[in-house]
Amino acid sequence: MNLLFYTAFKITPTKGGTEHTSLTVATELHKKYGCKCWAFHLVDEKLPDCECFEKQYYVNGRRLKKELRDIIVNNKIDVVLSQGGFEITSYVEEIRKEENVPVQNILVHHFTPGWEVNFGTKIDYIDAYKSRHGLKKLKALVKLCLFPYYRHRYLSNLPIMYRKSYEAADKVVLLTKGYIPMFQEYGKFHDDKKFCVIPNALSLPDILDKSDYESTKKNVVLVVSRLEEIQKRISLVLKIWEQVTKDDRSNDWELLIAGEGIYKEQYEEYVRSHKIPRMKFLGRVSPAPYYTEASIFMMTSRSEGFPLTLNEAMQYGVIPLAFDSFASIRDIINDGENGFIIPEMDMDTYKEKVLTLMEDADLRHRMAMNALDSCRRYLPERIGEMWWKLLNKH
């Protein structure tokens, strides 16, 4: 079976959740089921191809449909898996009609439905203007000046894109059942026959051996995240930690934050100005050594699709805490058993749960063992089998 994956950015092991999980799925389908895989992306990146792909194409957006047609026809593609590309799904439907090619058309949605309203903000337009030169800078300035028009058009078209892509697709894969009614509501339609649910697989290769727990764990609270505010809300981590450190139960604990992002300087300034102790920004690092040592994991996201970092933490026996702000959290965390789900924006409860874990080693051990067991639900071979069954279901 010949598969074509679409992602906006090139699929590599170091990219974000969409690209990383696409690589995991492609690798599993290639190695276990003998699928031949291709991929294409719209953002030009000079990075090496991944070995599970026959080829990874950079496609110029201005020639998107033509180049997509050539890739499908020349490589005899059987299935296109569009990772969040509404426009791609519509183009595939047009191509298979025009070329009479029997290609399956699958849309995979990696966000909470409707989250795309947070794309194309004024900050994005300002960044585009600052990063361009010459004629491109002038064009970016014009778009910045016309931002209200472009913003209104984008928000008006988004529900239409949801509906049209659902109509064009053979299957729409979501990350949790809770996203089905949200997708329908946002797209303003009622049909549900095309929906399938396949969660993300574990993204790191190892699961901590239970016998190694006692010898590896330290009094470390860990955050692994992109340093930005709209989605990840890292400022809430800092505010919660600031309150945690005022309690004597936290005296021998430290907070480590792994990741980079455009808000890093603002977060560092907040830490300095508020004199927040016992914390460090690690920058961009391989997270596995830090998961191995950490005992508690903090997430404060406003929204997630099916967050890889929660399961990554659980792979290493790190107990996760997260706000009840996205539907898939209840597929990952069983509250009070392998982690804690905190009522949205209840900062006091979040602080108290962190302190409870800090002072109770037996509770940490018990919940960590549960986390190590429960994360196995998302082993790559299990998720790969779900994809293989879907691809062969007609």
N, C-alpha and C positions, 0 to 999 in steps of 0.2 A: 504494500500500500504506500502510495506517494503522498506525503503530507507537506503543506505549505503553511508556515506560521507567520503571522504579521504582528509586529510590535512597533510602536513609534520609534523607540531607540533600539540600537543593535543589541541582540541577545548575547550577553556575556555573563560570567559568574559574578562579576563585581557590580552589576547594575541593580536596580531596585526590584521590588517584589514581582511586578508583572514579568519582567525579563527573566528573573531568576527562576520563577516557577515554570515559565515556558521552557527553559532549558532543562529543568528536571523532568518534565513530561516528555519532551522530545528525546532525551537520553534514554528514558525507560522504554519508550515505544520502539526506539531504534535497536537497543541491545536485546530486549526480551522478545519482541514480536517481529523483528526484522523490517520495520518500516524504514523507508528512505525519507529523509526530512530535508526540506529547504526552508529558508526564512528570508523575509525582506523587511526593511525599516525605512523610515522617511528622514531621519536625522543622520547626516553624514558623520561617521565616526571611524577613525583610522585605528581599528582594533582587530586583532586576529580572529579568524573564524573559529567556531567551536567544532570539535571533531565529530559530533553527532550529526552535523549538517553536511549535505553534499555541497551546498554553496549558500552564502548569506549575501543577499543583494541589497545595495543601497538604491532606492528608487526616488527619482526626482518628482516632487509633488505635482509639478506642472505637466508631467507626462504619466501620471499615476495609472490611469485606466489602461493605456496602451502597453506600458511596461508590465503591468499585472497580467494582462492578456497573454503577452509573450511568455512570461514565466509559467503560467498555467498550461498553455498549449505545448511549449517546447519540452517541458519536464513531465508531461502527462500526469498532472496533479489530480489525485483522487479526492482530496479533502483540503479545504482552506479553513484554517482556524484563526479567525481574526480576534486578536486579543484587545478588545475594547474599541475596535475601529468601525464605527457605524457606517462611515462612507465606504469602507472596504467591503463590508457585507452587501451593500447596495450594488457596488460595482461588480462583484462576483455574480450576483443574480443577473445583471445585464449581460455579462460576458458569456455565461453558460447558455443563455438564450440566443445570443448573436452567433456564437461559435458552435452551438449544439454539442457542448461537452458535458458529460455526466458528473460534474464535480459537486461534492457535498459542500454545503455552505454553513459553517458553524460560527456563531458569535459567542465569544467568551467575555463576560463582563466582570472586571476585577475590582469594582468599587461598590460602595453603597449606592443603590440607584438614586440618581439625582445629584450625586456629589460633583458632577462636572460643572455645576453652577459656580464652583470655586475656581475654575480655569478661566483664562482670558480676563483677569482683573486689571485694574489700572496699573498696578505694580508691574504686571507682566509687560504692558505696553511701555512703561517707563524704562524697564530693563532692556527691552528691545531697542529703544531709542539710544540708550547709553552705549550699547554694545556694537552699534553699526557705524559705518563710515561712508562718506561720499553720498552717492545717490540713494543708497539703501538707508542712510540716516535721515535723509529728507523724506523718503517715503514713510519711515517709521514716525517721524514728527507729524506728518499729515494724519496718520492713523491715530496718533495720540490726541491730536486736536479733535478728531471725530470720534473719540472713545465712546461718548454716550450713544451714538448711532450704532456703532459696532456691537456694543454691549447689549443693547436692546434687541438687535437682530439675532445675536447668538442665543440669548435666553428664550426668545420666541421660537427659534428653530429647534431647540434641544428636545422638547417633548415630541416634535414631529420626527426627529431623527431616531428616537427610541422606537416609535411606532413603526416607521418604515423599515428599520433594520430588523425588527421582529418579523414583519411580514416577509422580508426577503430571505431570512435565514431558514434553514431546515431545522436547526436546533439552537436554542439559546442556553448557554451554560452559566449558571450562577453559583456562588460560593456557599450559599446556605438557603434553606427553604424560606426563611424570613424575608429574603429579598424578592421573592416572586410577587407578592401583592404590592410591594413598593415599586417594582419595575412596571407593573400594570398601571398603577395609579399615576405614575409620572408620565407614562406614555399614553394615558387615556384610552385604554382598551381592556377587554375582558378575557380574551382567549388565553388559555394556559397550556395548550397541548404541546407546545414546542419547548417548554422549560425542562431543564435537567439540572441536577445539583451535583457538582463535583468540587470538593474542597481542595485547597492547596496542600501539596505534600511537604513533608519535612525537608528543610533546605540545607541542613548540615549533615555530613555523612555518619557521624558517630552519636551513640547514646551512652551516657555515662553509666558505667557498671555500678550497680548499687553498692558493691563492696568497697568502692573507692570514695563513697560520699564523705565519710568521716575524715578521711585523710586529706581531702582536697579543699573542703569548704572553709571559707574565712568570713569574717564579719564585714561583708561587702554587699552594698545595694547597687544594682547595675541598671543603667538605661542604655539601650542600643537603638538609636533613632537618627533620622535626619533632623538637623537643628533648624526647625521652622515652627511657626506659630499657628497658622491657619488650621492645619490638620493635626499636627503633633502636640501643640500646646506645651512646649517644654518649660515655659514660664511657670506652669502649675507644678511641675516637678520641683523647681527651685523653691517655690513658696511652701510646698508641703515639707520639703527637707529642712527649710529654715525653721519651721515649727517643731519638727522631729528633734532637731539638735538642741532644742531648749529643754528637752526631757532627759533626765539622767540615764534612762534606760538605753539611750543611744550613744553613750559616751565612747565606747570602743568600736563604733561602726563608722564606715566611710562610704561616700557615694561616688561612683564612677560613671561618667557619661561618655559613651563612645559614639562618634559620628561627626559629620561636618554639615554646614548649612549656612544660609545667608544671615541668620540671626545670631550666629555664634558670638560676635562682639557684643551685642546687646545683652546676651545672657551672661557673659563674663563680667560686664560692667555691673549688672545687677548683683552678682555674687560679691564683687569688690565693695560696692556701695553699701550693701547690707551686711557685710562682714560675715558671710555664711561660711562656717568652718567645715573641715573634713570632707572636702569634695574636690574632684579633679575632672577637667575636660581632657579626654584622651585623644581627640581627633579621629581621623580615619584609621582604624586598626582592624586586624582580623579578630572577630569577636570570640572565637572558640576558647582561647586561654582565659578570657575574663568570665565567660559563662562557667568555666570549670571551677573557678574560685568563688564566684558570687553565690550568695544564699537567697537573696530577695531581688525580684525584678519589678521595676516600675514602668507602667505605661499610662499616659494621660491623654491619649488621642481623642479628638472630637469625633472622628470617623475612621473606620478601616474597612477594607474588603474582607480579607481573611488573613490577619497579620502574621507574617512569618516569624517575627521575633518572639511572640508568645510561645509558639511551639519550640523555637530554638532554645529559649530559656528552659522549658520543661524537659527537653532532651538532655539537659545537663543538671537536672534536679534543682533548678532555680525557681522559687515559688513566685508566680506572677500575681500582680495586682493591676487592675484596669477599671476604668469607669464603664458603667453600663450605657455606652453611647453608640453601640453598633450591634446589629442582630447576630453576627457570627460569634460574638464573644461567648455565647452560651453553648456553642458547639465545641469550644476549646476548654473553657474553665467551668468546672463543677464547683460552685461557690462553697467555700469552706472545706472542700476535699483536696483539690489540687491547686488551689489559688483562691483569690478573693475578687468578687465583682462588687465594685463600689457604686452606690447610687450616683448618677451624673452630678458632677460639681459638688459633691459632699466632701469638702476638703477635711473636715474634722474626722469623719469616719475613716477616710483614707489614712490620715496620720495615725489614728489609733490602731488600725490594722497593721501598719508597718511596725509600730512599737510593740504590739502583741507578738508578732513574729520574732522581733529582736530579743525579747526577754524569755521566750519559751523554745528551748532547743529541741525538746521532744516533739512539739507541734511542727517545727520546721522539718524535722526528720520524717515524720509521718506524711506530711503533705508533699514533701519532695519525692518520697517513694511512690505516692499516688500519681504524681506528675510524670515520673519515669515510665509508669505503666500506661497511662492514658495517652501519651503522645504517640504510642505505637499504632494508634488508629490511622495515623497519617503517614505511615511508611511509604516511600516512593513506589514500591512494588504493588501496594494496595491501591494507590491512586492511579498508577499506570494500568492496572487491571480494569478499573472503572472506565478509563478513557478507551481502552481497547474494546470493551463491551459496547460503549456508545458508538464508536466508529463502525462497528459491525452490525448495528441495529438498524434495520430498514423498515 
